[in-house]
Amino acid sequence: MNQFALCGKRPKEKYHSYKGDVGKVADNIINRDFSTEKPLQKWTTDVSQFNLPWGKCYISPILDMNTNEIISYNLSTSPNMEQIKDMLNKAFERFPSVQGLIMHSDQGWQYQHAFYRSELQKHGIIQSMSRKATAMTTALWRLSLAG
């Protein structure tokens, strides 16, 4: 490669929301137990980046682990707290009473943020976190195996 001045192609960087401990990290209550008896028991969320011809797009969905339904989502050109606020507001408008539900995520900065934690607490939601960058990926992997 040096002789012909060839360079390898570097893979595009993926989005990683983990920035270390920027708030509180919750216990891993789900601990890979994705089973549920009915809807509105366990939700999971994550932020994913898509590279499009015009630039980057970030999607932040909430998935019900029982029905595999997307409860709410937000598309944004930047991953920020406004995106998370909008996603949560849409979910709570649709389901105002979710007392006792478990919300699972990775340890991304959004999910350690005081606003996110207080919104979950205000609605009686129990927060669960897996290790960094694994929550939705693991849940989606489980769904792909199921069918």
VMD Tcl script that draws the C-alpha trace (Angstrom):
set ca {
  {0.00 0.00 0.00}
  {2.87 2.38 0.78}
  {4.47 1.67 -2.60}
  {1.32 2.72 -4.47}
  {0.35 5.47 -2.01}
  {-2.87 3.68 -1.09}
  {-4.71 4.41 2.13}
  {-7.26 2.30 3.92}
  {-10.76 3.65 4.28}
  {-11.59 4.60 7.86}
  {-15.04 3.58 9.08}
  {-17.41 6.41 9.91}
  {-17.65 7.19 13.59}
  {-20.78 6.05 15.36}
  {-22.62 8.14 17.92}
  {-21.83 7.33 21.54}
  {-23.86 9.11 24.20}
  {-21.65 7.98 27.07}
  {-19.60 10.84 28.53}
  {-18.68 9.27 31.85}
  {-20.58 9.92 35.03}
  {-22.35 13.23 34.47}
  {-25.19 12.47 36.87}
  {-26.46 9.43 38.71}
  {-26.23 5.91 37.32}
  {-29.20 3.70 38.23}
  {-29.01 0.02 39.13}
  {-29.53 -2.57 36.39}
  {-32.95 -3.79 37.50}
  {-33.80 -5.42 34.15}
  {-30.53 -7.41 34.11}
  {-31.35 -8.93 30.69}
  {-34.81 -10.10 31.83}
  {-36.93 -8.69 29.01}
  {-39.98 -10.83 29.80}
  {-43.24 -9.13 30.72}
  {-46.78 -10.28 31.45}
  {-48.55 -7.27 29.96}
  {-47.90 -3.91 28.27}
  {-46.65 -0.89 30.21}
  {-44.40 -2.90 32.54}
  {-40.99 -2.36 30.93}
  {-39.87 0.26 28.42}
  {-36.44 0.76 26.91}
  {-34.87 3.74 25.16}
  {-31.70 4.76 23.38}
  {-30.40 7.34 20.90}
  {-29.21 6.12 17.50}
  {-27.45 8.05 14.75}
  {-28.23 7.73 11.05}
  {-26.00 9.16 8.35}
  {-28.11 10.56 5.52}
  {-27.06 12.36 2.31}
  {-27.86 15.74 3.90}
  {-26.19 15.01 7.26}
  {-26.73 13.19 10.52}
  {-30.07 12.39 12.07}
  {-30.65 11.12 15.61}
  {-33.65 9.04 16.65}
  {-34.69 8.60 20.24}
  {-37.52 6.06 20.63}
  {-39.21 4.39 23.61}
  {-40.02 0.71 23.04}
  {-42.51 -1.33 25.08}
  {-40.83 -4.68 25.83}
  {-44.15 -6.54 25.84}
  {-45.82 -5.36 22.63}
  {-42.60 -4.32 20.80}
  {-44.46 -1.09 20.02}
  {-42.72 2.25 19.70}
  {-44.45 4.30 22.41}
  {-42.99 7.62 21.30}
  {-39.97 8.94 19.46}
  {-38.17 12.08 18.40}
  {-36.05 12.75 15.32}
  {-33.46 15.49 15.60}
  {-30.39 16.81 13.80}
  {-28.54 16.89 17.12}
  {-28.72 14.68 20.21}
  {-29.74 17.01 23.03}
  {-32.06 17.25 26.03}
  {-34.82 18.89 23.97}
  {-35.02 15.65 22.00}
  {-35.35 13.62 25.20}
  {-37.91 16.04 26.69}
  {-40.06 15.82 23.58}
  {-39.85 12.00 23.52}
  {-40.88 11.78 27.19}
  {-43.68 14.35 26.83}
  {-45.18 12.41 23.92}
  {-45.02 9.17 25.93}
  {-46.66 10.74 29.00}
  {-49.37 12.42 26.89}
  {-50.21 9.04 25.45}
  {-49.91 7.14 28.76}
  {-50.41 9.54 31.69}
  {-50.52 6.75 34.29}
  {-47.45 4.51 34.23}
  {-46.82 4.13 37.97}
  {-44.39 1.25 38.66}
  {-43.18 0.91 35.05}
  {-39.45 0.19 34.61}
  {-37.62 2.43 32.10}
  {-34.38 0.82 30.93}
  {-31.54 2.59 29.14}
  {-27.80 2.57 28.86}
  {-25.66 5.04 30.83}
  {-25.81 7.81 28.22}
  {-25.51 11.35 29.52}
  {-29.19 12.02 28.69}
  {-30.36 9.30 31.07}
  {-28.09 10.47 33.90}
  {-29.38 14.04 33.52}
  {-31.32 15.52 36.46}
  {-34.30 16.46 34.26}
  {-34.69 12.93 32.89}
  {-34.38 11.34 36.33}
  {-36.88 13.78 37.88}
  {-39.43 13.23 35.07}
  {-39.30 9.49 35.61}
  {-39.64 9.96 39.36}
  {-42.55 12.40 38.91}
  {-44.45 9.71 36.95}
  {-43.61 6.90 39.37}
  {-41.24 5.18 36.93}
  {-38.38 3.02 38.18}
  {-35.13 3.76 36.34}
  {-32.85 0.92 35.24}
  {-29.50 1.20 33.45}
  {-27.32 -1.39 31.81}
  {-23.66 -0.76 31.22}
  {-22.87 1.95 28.72}
  {-24.23 1.68 25.15}
  {-26.15 -1.58 25.51}
  {-29.81 -1.02 26.49}
  {-31.78 -0.67 23.25}
  {-29.25 -2.69 21.29}
  {-29.86 -5.67 23.57}
  {-33.65 -5.24 23.48}
  {-33.69 -4.92 19.69}
  {-31.45 -7.98 19.39}
  {-33.98 -9.89 21.48}
  {-36.79 -8.74 19.18}
  {-34.94 -9.84 16.07}
  {-34.58 -13.34 17.55}
  {-38.28 -13.45 18.44}
  {-39.46 -12.94 14.97}
}
mol new
graphics top color blue
foreach p $ca { graphics top sphere $p radius 0.5 }
foreach p [lrange $ca 0 end-1] q [lrange $ca 1 end] { graphics top cylinder $p $q radius 0.2 }
display resetview
